[in-house]
Amino acid sequence: MSERDIYVPEERKEEKKEEIKKAEKVEEVMKKTETEVVKPSEEEIKEEEEEEELLEEEPEVEEEVKEPIPKELIQRRKYLKRWKDKDLFETVEEVFDMSTQLAVYELIRRGVIGELKGVISAGKEARVYCGKSPKGDDIAVKIYLTTTAEFRKSIRKYILGDPRFEQIANRGLRHLIYAWARKEFRNLKRMEQAGIRVPKPIAVYKNVLVMEFIGENCKRAPLLVELAKPVNQLDVEEWTRIFNTVYDYMIKMYQKARLVHADLNEYNIMYWNDEPVIIDVSQAVPINHPYALEFLMHDIQQIRRFFSSVGVEVPSAAEMYAKITGLE
């Protein structure tokens, strides 16, 4: 059968065109040389350094356990049955190196992770596991792959021109990944403090990020795309309410957290307890990033495209841009 005989649905053709446009846009950005990048002012750089440090030194767990660990939990970890240890190693050793396995065990020792269960999300750069805290609560454990060749390439457009990564980028892939994990932890904290519903960050150590699990009994909450396709599960009134909340999040993200998500779409928004939850914020950049406004326009276009497709009457891109940036 020749390629001309293969049937391609119209919907897939449109998606392919959108992917090509997006790839061309990214390529256009990547072709810009560093001499073309407008560097942030010294005051902006100093402000970012004070908030996030320079990420040069590898820290311990960002958020230590503030309350004393109950005696029974200490005993439980001390006398864990060997088969449980074996199961945990088998869970991670298929994909992760010894350094990652030791990082997981360090978080167990510190009373952050009690048990690690199955994978709930897998990508080229990271895997997300459902876990249990020592108290039995569901937690999400995101582990960045330290051996993937795609990682540096995929994040290049987010760190190019960002003064916080100028020294880290030359220290090897592993240090870059550790800094990237800490960056997501800090982005989550800044968004949460700004009043945006995100998974609550709990701890980060090396390439392991622990956060609130969005869902129940290790079953994650649905993504917006899963509520719209293949069958639309919500009415226009509910979609409009969700859009208004996401729109408010975008305003708070820019004006209060002083961040741009840079990859906001229906695949990075969950729906839980009748409210949208923003996820995957590792690539979010400060608003003084050289490409922050370009990333913001891309976010606006993606949000308008999706919500228009489910029947929501959305404002124009210009109107959204003005309101989000405070220029109206």
Secondary structure, DSSP 4 states (H G I P E B T S, - for coil): --GGGS---HHHHHHHHHHHHHHHHHHHHHTS-GGGS-PPPHHHHHHHHHHH----S--S-SS---SPPPHHHHHHHHT--HHHHHHHHHHHHTT--HHHHHHHHHHHHTTS-SEEEEEEEE-SSEEEEEEE-TTS-EEEEEEE-SS-THHHHHHHHHHTT-GGGTTGGGS-HHHHHHHHHHHHHHHHHHHHHTT---PPEEEEETTEEEEE-SEETTEEPPBHHHHHSSS--S-HHHHHHHHHHHHHHHHHHHHTS-EE-SS-STTSEEEETTEEEE---TT-EETTSTTHHHHHHHHHHHHHHHHHHTT--PPPHHHHHHHHHT--
